[in-house]
């Protein structure tokens, strides 16, 4: 980075600590490096995504203050603001800056308690953004996770595609999956961390977690063509010095097309006098034959957009339920609309028909996207009284490489337009089909990410994060579980913690609002199996179960009592383990193994819980909540 860039950056950061508008800055020399762009001092989870030419972070400064900050700081660096492209709403602001062939599109989005910032960069250099130490030296607010991982955890051999994220890092290594996992299993304990869970070990993935005081570190290693792909995440609950957000501003210095516009939202987007339509009566299906396979879609919607006008009607058939209310909002607020806009991650399998004088179709399944005019069709699909009804058939045609394609589509559905509003219930939440959650007795919403699963055969914990409001997630679980016969145990409790039960299993659903998303934790306990295998706690009590997987005898000491277990006792056959009914409380257990230092474990046994403690073959120990 040039010296002039560093000087300009430090001046900019100093300015943000002062009141807005109290001083004027001398123009800095333009730099095509993204590290020369301004960043407010309270930027959090700053992330440079070089391959996508994106920069993302979060801030607790006011929305308009951030916009005012960029308008002034970008001008000071030689950037020109394109007022004609500015979009200002109550909860979002979009600004565009240009310099020659370089462009930065700034997107500010207000979430519940913070602003999410995204900078889409064109023709800019990302030099040095993979070096947190250099970024910090330049005055850029580098996330704590990136600083720690770079300083404390040396990278293994053959690293490529290194990227530091807001909460960790991702990269690939020439080491194989077992080699990479073994590397971190040696490195992390050497930094004073202690493994805090039983590792997940499969042919394609190895995962574990560590703790050290208030810090948590996870190691997630996957097999890859290069050798291995590693994802490290780090969190430290210890407080850092607070950083003052930018001061509030009353208005933005933008004229013409950039003037503040009336707020729009999902509740106000549709005109009050809009024509009501009922999509609950939509009927239809489409059967597609492609490359010797058949695909059937049973969800249908029809729509028109502002840009295409009343002469272009689109009919879409989907493999998953269609969120009509969201579709209506997008069509009412946007000039154009694409079916994929309805889904946060990836579109479901679908067939889309564009009706009109020259009809066409598009077909999408994983790995395949086809578009083509409809040829030699039998078209009996009609538009009458704001509805589409009838059938459209296309005989087999050759798309490419000798692969044949044909379809039959039948619809009877209301047409959604910018001037309609949908009556009836809200959109259903679609279920996730994640294979990691396949054995869960309850469903999870589609779009679930950061999925985890752990526990014993008696007690399992499933977790993840979804980009939905907490109230919608809670409504999803109330409806889904009631439909499956689960009985609510605490009907009067808040949405954030719900308990259910059926004949064999009891479960709790714990929801937590987290950075504009909802964290979900589902805990299941198999009552029938626990009773059958003798670990179900007595009323008002808990259980403590001791086992020995070592090849020598191990003595467990609890207070003044000593219990010696033979080699292998209780390691494979739980009935041979020592099984005690205990009063709820905290227990200190000391494991004494010949030739090794005593190992101390502290276990808090809550009422109704069962904990297992096993002596491991390597001399360590593993506490785990069994029930």
Order of alpha helices (4+ residues) and beta strands (2+ residues): alpha-beta-beta-alpha-beta-beta-beta-beta-beta-alpha-alpha-beta-beta-alpha-beta-beta-beta-beta-beta-beta-beta-beta-beta-beta-alpha-beta-beta-beta-beta-beta-beta-beta-beta-beta-beta-alpha-beta-beta-beta-beta-alpha-beta-beta-beta-beta-beta-beta-beta-beta
